[in-house]
C-alpha cells in the first residue's frame, strides 16, 4: 500500500469515528491527484453545539410549561450557550407563575430584547392585574425604540378590558392609530372588547361597523358579548342572527352570551332556536354552554326544559345546579329548590357563596325555621361562616322570618360588613316594626362610612314615616340628594309617604310633581296622604288623574280612596267607587274596604244601611269591620248595635282595651254609669289595661312627651301657667269646654279641670313657650283626639295665629285661623 492509499484508508477510518467525536477527514481530487483535506474542527463543534442547544431548549420549554420552574432554572444556569428562545422561555415561565421579580431580573440580563421579550413581561404584569407596571413597561418599550406589535396591543387592551380601564384604553387606542394598527383585525377585536367591557358600547359598535370585511368569529363574539353585558339584549340577539347569516361559526363563548341576552328579555323561543343550533354545532355537551342554557330556561320560567338539560349533563356542574336552584326560588317553587339543594349535598357537590344564599332565600318565604337552622349549621361546618355573601343572606333570611335576635347575632359577628349587610338589617327592622332600631342602625351605617343605596334609604324613610320624625326624614332626604344617586321610584314613593305621614302634604305633592315615573304605589301614597291630612276631595281629584294617566288602581288604592270619602263625607262617591272595584277592576272587596264603607255610612247617619252591608259581606267580618261598626254606633248613639259589635271584638281581640273603652264611654255618654263601671271592672278582672293617652312634640331635635295632667316636665310650672293663659284667651274668643268628653262622674268644675290638662293641651302650651313666633306646632297623639281638645286647638290657632298640625291615631288635623282641615269630621 502506497502513501496515498494509506492516507485514503486512514481518512475513511477517521470518517467512521464521527459519532465518537473524532475529527472527520475527507479527501478531494485536484487534477486527479488525491490530496488529503482536514474538515475544520470549529465547524463540527458548532453543529454539535447547536444541536445541544436545541435539545436543551426543548427540555427547558417542557419544564417551564409543566410548572417545574426550579428545575428549568437549574438547566438554564448549566447551559453554556443561550439564545433568544432560551431567555424568553424562562422569562415567560416566571411571568406566568407570578414570580415577576425573577422575570424582571432575567429581562434586565438578557442580551437581546426583541418585541417578544417585551411582550412576555408585559403579559405577566397584565396577567396579574399590575396596571401601573404594565403601562410603564409599555411606555419604556417605545421609548427604547422597540415598536409594539399587534400582540403587544392585544395584551395591553385585554388588561384594560379586565380592569375596566377606559381612559388607559383610550390612550392605547390613540397609540394604535399612530402605529397604524387600526385595520388589524386582532387589535380591533381587542378594542371592541375593551370598549364593550368599559360600558362604551357605542364606541365598540362603531369600530365593529368600520371593519365589514375583517370580522372573524372572535370579533363577532366580542360584539355579541358586549351587547349582552351592557344590557342591550335585543341588539345582542340581532348581532348573533347577522353572525349566523354571514356564515361565521359560533363557539362555546358565543352561545353563552346570546343565551344570556335571551334570558334578559325572556326570549324563550329564540333561546330554544339557539339550543337547536348548539346541538347541530356539536356544543351540546360543553359545560359552559349547558350552564347558560339552564340559566336561560330558568329565567324564562321554563323549569321543565332547564331540568332536562341539567339531567343530561355528564358532570355535576355546581354553577348549573345553582342556576336551576335560583330559577326555582324566583318562581316560588321553594320545595323543588330545597329538593335540589338536598341532592347537591348528597352528591357531595361544592356548595358555596352562590348556593347558600339561594337556598336561604327559600326559608325567608317558607318560614321553615328548623331547616333554616340546619342549613346555618351546614354553613359553619363547610367553613362559610365568614363569607360576606352568605352572612348577608343569613341576616336577610332571619329578618324576613321575624327572628331579629338571630339576625343581629349574625350581623354582629360579621368581620366585614358592606352596604348589603347594613341594608338587610335596617330593612328587617323596619319590616318588623322596630322603626327606632332601624333608624339607629342607619345612623350607625353612616358613621361607619358606608354609603347608602336606594333600598336602605327607602327603608329609613319608611321608618321615619312610621315614627313621624320629620327632621330626621328631611336629613335622610338631603342625604339622598347629596349622594348623587339617580332618582329611584322606591325612594321617591317613600319620600311621598314620609312627608304625607308627617303632615307635610305640600312637600309630598312637590316630590310627586318632580317624579318622572309614577306607579300605583306613588298615586296611592298621595291619595292616602291627602285623605289622612283631611283633604278627602283632593284624594278624589288625584284618583281621577290616576285613572286618566292609565295607571290601574290596586287593592290598597281603594282603601285610601274609601277612607278619603269616609272622612270627607262623600257618600255617593264612596258608593260609586266601592261598586267599581269588582265590576271594573276585578278587585274583590276585603274587610278593610267594608270597614271604610261602614264607617262612611255610619258617619252619614246611614246606620241601617251599614248594618245591611255588614250582613251582606262576602267575607267574614274581622276586627277592623266590627271596630268600624262600633265607631259608627258611638257617633250615632246606637247602644244596642254597639254592644253587639263590642261583644264580637271581645272574642276576636280579647286583650285589646279599645272596644272595652269605647263601650264604656258609650255607657258614660248615655248616663249609664253602672254599666260603664262594670265594663271597667271586667277589664281589671281580665288584666286588660288601657293604653294611656300621651302626646309628644319635637323641639330642637328632642322629643318631649306629655301624659294627661303630667307634672314631670322640667318646665311644668311654666306649662301650667301657659295653660291658664290659653284658657282665658280662648274663652274670651268664644270657647266653651265640652264636658260631655269628661267621662268621669264628677261636678262641672271638676270635669272642666280634667279637660284642661289633657296631654295635647300640655304639648301645645309647651310648643307656644319653646318654638319661635309664627313657627308651626306639630303635635302627635297615640289616641284619637277628643272633641273638646279639637275645639280648643281651633281657637288656639286663631288666637295665637299659629298653624297647628295635630296627628292623632286616625288622621292629621291642620288647624289654621280657627278652622280644621278635617271639617270637624274625623
SULNORTA-V524915 format. One record per helix or strand. SS is the DSSP state (H for helix, E for strand). FROM is the first residue (numbers start at 1). TO is the last residue. If there is no record, write none. Layout:
# SULNORTA-V524915
ss: (SS/SS)
from: (FROM/FROM)
to: (TO/TO)
This chain:
# SULNORTA-V524915
ss: (H/H/E/E/H/H/H/H/H/H/H/H/H/H/H/H/H/H/H/H/H/H/H/H/H/H/H/H/H/H/H/H/H/H/H/H/H/H/H/H/H/H/E/E/H/H/H/H/E/H/E/E/E)
from: (3/18/25/33/41/69/84/100/115/131/150/166/185/201/217/233/254/268/287/303/318/334/355/369/388/404/419/435/454/470/489/505/520/536/555/571/591/607/623/639/657/673/694/702/716/739/748/759/777/787/804/812/819)
to: (16/20/30/38/65/78/97/109/127/143/163/178/197/209/229/245/264/281/299/311/330/346/366/381/400/412/431/447/467/483/501/514/532/548/568/585/603/615/636/652/669/686/699/707/732/741/756/770/781/799/807/816/820)
